[in-house]
């Protein structure tokens, strides 16, 4: 599904609402699937935003692990999960997903 995605947190801290609304977001294909967690070897649900035009489906944002639907409305939806930062630190992240501009 082609969407514009705006991360709503930075290092686990919520962005100011005005900053999130002003952010251009990243347009790509939203994929949700199960993958093997390299740390535990267990299956984990993962949301990815990828460049579908790229042959290897290059990731445009860090994957969202264990995504849950927080809200859905006419103007979009919000997913919440965790993202892994360098050094293995895990932070809460939320994605505001909406249709891209034509």
C-alpha positions as CSV (number, residue, x, y, z in Angstrom):
1,X,0.0,0.0,0.0
2,X,1.5,3.3,-1.1
3,X,1.5,5.8,1.8
4,X,3.1,8.9,3.2
5,X,4.6,8.0,6.6
6,X,5.7,10.5,9.3
7,X,7.5,9.2,12.4
8,X,6.0,10.8,15.5
9,X,8.8,10.2,17.9
10,X,12.6,10.7,18.1
11,X,14.6,8.4,20.4
12,X,11.3,7.4,22.0
13,X,10.2,10.9,22.8
14,X,7.1,12.4,21.2
15,X,7.6,15.2,18.6
16,X,5.8,18.5,19.1
17,X,2.5,18.3,17.4
18,X,3.2,21.3,15.1
19,X,6.6,19.7,14.1
20,X,4.9,16.4,13.2
21,X,2.2,18.1,11.2
22,X,4.7,20.2,9.3
23,X,7.0,17.3,8.5
24,X,6.8,16.2,4.9
25,X,7.0,12.5,5.7
26,X,8.4,9.7,3.5
27,X,6.4,8.2,0.6
28,X,6.8,4.4,0.0
29,X,5.1,1.1,0.1
30,X,4.0,0.0,3.6
31,X,4.5,-3.8,4.1
32,X,3.5,-5.7,7.2
33,X,4.8,-9.3,7.6
34,X,6.4,-11.7,10.1
35,X,10.2,-11.9,10.3
36,X,12.6,-13.8,12.5
37,X,14.0,-11.6,15.3
38,X,17.8,-11.9,15.1
39,X,18.1,-11.4,18.9
40,X,15.7,-14.1,20.0
41,X,15.1,-16.3,16.9
42,X,11.4,-15.9,17.4
43,X,8.9,-14.6,14.8
44,X,8.0,-10.9,15.2
45,X,5.5,-8.8,13.2
46,X,7.3,-6.1,11.4
47,X,6.1,-3.0,9.4
48,X,8.4,-1.7,6.7
49,X,8.3,1.3,4.5
50,X,10.2,0.5,1.3
51,X,11.0,2.0,-2.1
52,X,9.1,-0.4,-4.3
53,X,10.8,1.0,-7.4
54,X,14.2,-0.2,-6.1
55,X,14.9,-3.7,-7.1
56,X,15.9,-4.7,-3.5
57,X,13.0,-2.8,-1.9
58,X,15.3,-0.5,0.0
59,X,14.0,0.4,3.4
60,X,13.1,4.1,3.7
61,X,12.6,4.1,7.5
62,X,13.9,1.8,10.3
63,X,11.5,-1.2,10.6
64,X,8.7,-1.0,13.2
65,X,8.7,-4.1,15.3
66,X,5.5,-5.4,16.8
67,X,3.3,-2.8,15.2
68,X,-0.2,-2.2,16.6
69,X,-2.9,-0.1,15.1
70,X,-3.6,2.8,17.5
71,X,-6.1,4.7,15.5
72,X,-7.7,4.9,12.1
73,X,-9.8,7.7,10.6
74,X,-10.6,9.2,7.3
75,X,-7.3,11.1,7.1
76,X,-5.0,8.2,7.9
77,X,-3.9,5.8,10.6
78,X,-1.3,5.6,13.4
79,X,0.8,2.5,14.1
80,X,2.9,2.0,17.2
81,X,5.8,-0.3,17.8
82,X,9.4,-0.2,18.6
83,X,12.5,0.5,16.5
84,X,16.0,-0.6,17.1
85,X,18.7,2.1,17.3
86,X,22.4,1.6,16.9
87,X,23.8,-0.3,19.9
88,X,20.7,-2.4,20.3
89,X,18.7,0.2,22.1
90,X,15.0,-0.2,21.5
91,X,12.7,2.9,21.4
92,X,8.9,3.3,21.1
93,X,8.0,4.7,17.7
94,X,4.7,5.8,16.1
95,X,4.0,6.2,12.4
96,X,1.3,8.5,11.1
97,X,0.3,6.9,7.8
98,X,-1.8,8.7,5.2
99,X,-2.4,8.8,1.4
100,X,0.3,10.6,-0.5
101,X,-0.5,13.8,-2.3
102,X,-1.4,13.2,-6.0
